[in-house]
Amino acid sequence: MATLSSTPIPGARGNLPPPGLLAAGTGNRTARLDKLKAQPRKPGEASFFFYDAHFKNEAVKILPGEYFVDNEDLLVMTTLGSCIAACLWDRQAKVGGMNHFMLPEGTGESGRYGTYAMELLINEMMKRGASRLTMEAKIFGGGAVISGMNTINVGERNTKFVTDFLATERIPIVSKDVLDIYPRKVCFLPFSGKAMVKRLAPTNAEALVAQDRVAAQRAAPASTGGGSVDLF
């Protein structure tokens, strides 16, 4: 997998520290990962914790339909095709979080759908002391990574949804990297609000294309026979 770029996105809060500056000693690192893995997780909360060798820091990977909120600079990471990741940060409470949703709306309470994913993220941040009045957002994804799927416009619909939702909630979007044709890898630091994005080569995105085909099938009218598909 490609590593993150050292160039911040427009509006992002500076570069990440050089590799090694985030990390504590090996013993502390192991203890922190063990503690994170041992903690009970809420439904939809990301649980894949690991040590990121590039940034030399503990990290958590968010899969489609998941979210994660924290008040430390644990690396929160995900990879996107037509999906959207919203990174919210409260500049006063120093609390941040990320979600990863596949479609604007759908049936049932699922983090795969934008409305539920956004409310879930906001509510979990408020439980950590954040306020809607002091939140700001960075949004990523919505790429048209599947050739020939432009009529369904999943990425465009996702992008419009999250933009409209945040406008309604009066949460300003301070930076974004959305639409176009690229898959993206995103890294977010919830204490400092820093975000990094790497545009990936479309030819190296087979797994994301498969994921987005499922999303496209679910977004299509019922007459297309898309059916019900569960991911992960």
C-alpha positions in Angstrom: 0.0 0.0 0.0 1.3 3.5 -0.8 2.4 5.6 2.0 1.0 8.9 2.9 2.2 12.1 1.2 4.2 14.5 3.3 2.3 17.4 1.7 -0.8 18.5 3.7 -4.1 19.0 2.0 -5.3 22.6 1.5 -6.6 23.8 4.9 -5.1 20.9 6.8 -3.4 21.8 10.1 0.2 21.3 9.1 2.3 18.3 8.4 2.4 15.2 10.6 5.5 15.2 12.7 8.5 13.3 11.2 8.4 9.5 11.7 9.5 8.7 15.2 8.4 11.9 16.9 4.9 10.4 17.7 6.2 7.2 19.2 7.1 6.4 22.8 9.3 3.5 23.8 8.7 0.0 22.5 7.4 -1.1 25.9 4.9 1.8 26.1 3.9 1.2 22.5 3.1 -2.5 23.2 1.3 -1.6 26.4 -0.8 1.0 24.6 -1.8 -1.4 21.8 -2.7 -4.1 24.3 -4.9 -1.7 26.3 -6.7 -0.5 23.1 -7.3 -4.1 22.0 -8.6 -5.1 25.4 -11.2 -2.3 25.7 -14.8 -3.2 24.9 -16.0 -1.7 21.7 -19.4 -0.2 20.8 -21.3 -1.4 17.8 -19.7 0.1 14.7 -16.6 1.3 16.5 -13.3 0.4 14.7 -11.3 -2.3 16.4 -8.4 -3.1 14.1 -5.4 -1.7 16.1 -1.9 -2.0 14.8 1.5 -0.3 14.8 2.1 1.8 11.7 5.8 1.4 10.7 5.9 4.5 8.4 4.8 7.0 11.1 6.1 4.8 14.0 2.9 5.2 15.9 -0.1 3.2 17.1 -3.0 3.3 14.6 -6.5 2.1 14.1 -8.0 1.2 10.7 -11.6 2.2 9.9 -13.5 -0.2 7.7 -16.7 0.7 5.7 -19.5 1.4 8.2 -17.2 2.0 11.2 -16.1 5.1 13.1 -13.6 6.0 15.8 -13.4 8.9 18.3 -10.5 9.7 20.6 -8.8 12.6 22.4 -5.2 11.4 21.8 -3.1 11.4 18.6 -3.6 7.8 17.7 -3.5 7.5 13.9 -7.0 7.0 12.6 -6.7 5.7 9.0 -9.0 4.5 6.2 -8.9 3.9 2.4 -11.7 5.3 0.2 -13.1 4.9 -3.3 -16.6 6.4 -3.8 -17.1 6.2 0.0 -16.8 9.3 2.2 -14.8 9.8 5.4 -15.7 12.7 7.5 -13.1 13.9 10.1 -14.7 16.0 12.8 -12.6 18.0 15.3 -13.5 20.2 18.3 -10.9 22.8 18.6 -11.7 23.5 22.2 -12.3 20.0 23.6 -9.4 18.6 21.5 -11.5 15.6 20.5 -11.8 14.2 17.0 -13.2 11.3 15.1 -13.6 9.8 11.7 -16.3 7.7 10.0 -16.5 5.8 6.7 -19.9 5.5 4.9 -20.8 4.0 1.6 -24.1 5.6 0.7 -26.1 8.7 1.6 -29.1 6.8 3.0 -30.6 3.4 3.4 -32.8 1.2 5.6 -31.9 0.4 9.2 -29.4 1.8 11.6 -26.0 1.2 9.9 -22.8 3.2 9.7 -22.7 2.4 6.0 -25.3 5.1 5.5 -24.4 8.7 5.7 -27.2 10.1 7.9 -26.7 7.4 10.6 -22.9 7.6 10.3 -22.8 11.4 10.8 -25.1 11.4 13.7 -23.3 8.6 15.3 -19.9 10.3 15.0 -21.3 13.6 16.3 -23.0 12.0 19.3 -19.9 10.0 20.2 -17.8 13.2 20.1 -20.3 15.0 22.3 -20.0 12.2 24.9 -16.3 13.0 25.0 -17.0 16.7 25.7 -17.2 18.1 22.2 -19.9 20.6 21.1 -21.6 21.1 17.8 -20.8 24.8 18.1 -17.0 24.3 18.1 -16.7 21.4 15.6 -15.1 21.7 12.2 -14.9 19.1 9.4 -12.5 17.7 6.9 -14.0 15.5 4.2 -12.5 13.0 1.8 -13.4 10.5 -0.9 -16.3 10.4 -3.3 -14.0 9.3 -6.2 -15.4 7.9 -9.4 -13.1 4.9 -9.3 -15.3 2.6 -11.4 -15.1 3.2 -15.1 -18.6 3.3 -16.7 -20.5 3.8 -13.5 -21.0 7.6 -14.0 -24.8 7.3 -14.4 -25.2 6.2 -10.7 -22.8 8.8 -9.4 -22.3 7.2 -6.0 -19.3 9.3 -5.1 -21.0 12.5 -6.3 -24.1 11.7 -4.2 -22.0 10.9 -1.2 -20.1 14.2 -1.5 -23.3 16.2 -1.9 -24.9 14.5 1.1 -22.0 15.2 3.5 -21.6 18.8 2.3 -25.4 19.5 2.7 -25.5 17.7 6.1 -22.6 19.7 7.5 -24.1 22.9 6.2 -27.4 22.1 7.9 -25.6 21.4 11.1 -23.5 24.6 10.7 -20.3 22.6 11.0 -17.8 24.4 8.7 -15.7 22.4 6.3 -12.2 23.7 6.7 -10.6 21.4 4.1 -11.5 18.7 1.6 -10.2 16.3 -1.0 -13.2 14.9 -2.8 -14.6 13.7 -6.2 -12.2 13.2 -9.2 -11.3 9.6 -10.2 -8.8 8.7 -7.4 -9.0 6.3 -4.5 -7.5 7.9 -1.3 -5.8 6.9 1.8 -6.6 9.2 4.7 -4.9 9.6 8.1 -6.3 11.8 10.9 -5.0 12.7 14.4 -8.0 13.3 16.7 -6.2 15.4 19.4 -4.6 17.9 17.1 -7.1 17.8 14.2 -4.3 17.2 11.6 -5.2 15.3 8.5 -3.2 13.8 5.6 -4.4 12.3 2.3 -2.7 10.3 -0.4 -4.2 9.9 -3.8 -3.7 6.3 -4.9 -3.2 5.1 -8.5 -6.5 3.9 -9.9 -4.8 0.8 -11.2 -3.9 -0.3 -7.7 -7.4 -0.2 -6.3 -8.9 -3.6 -7.0 -10.4 -4.1 -3.5 -11.9 -0.6 -3.5 -13.4 -1.1 -6.9 -15.1 -4.3 -5.7 -16.3 -2.5 -2.6 -17.7 0.4 -4.7 -19.4 -2.0 -7.1 -21.4 -3.3 -4.2 -22.3 0.2 -3.2 -23.3 1.0 -6.8 -25.6 -2.1 -6.8 -27.2 -1.0 -3.6 -27.7 2.5 -5.0 -29.3 1.4 -8.2 -33.1 1.0 -8.7 -34.5 -2.3 -7.5 -35.2 -3.4 -11.1 -31.5 -3.7 -11.7 -31.4 -6.8 -9.5 -28.6 -5.5 -7.3 -29.8 -7.5 -4.4 -28.7 -7.4 -0.8 -25.0 -7.7 -0.2 -23.1 -7.7 3.1 -19.5 -6.5 3.3 -17.0 -7.7 5.9 
